[in-house]
């Protein structure tokens, strides 16, 4: 809980509405990488949302069952 509490407030707010259960370590890593690239808070949060969307799409794609062959 300490790691979560140490996150910047905008990141904690974003994690509160995230669809995936992000770890504080992973979220902080992406946050810091985006800030090192000079992104604003809004751009950083958008990049987190994009990363989450890519993960959800990949998970959805991998869980789809192929159509069964018809006899």
Buried (B, 14 or more C-beta within 10 A) or exposed (E): EEEBEEBBEBBBEBBEEEEEEBEBEEBBEBBEEBBEEEBEBEEBBBBBBEBBEEEEEEEEEEEEEEEEEEE
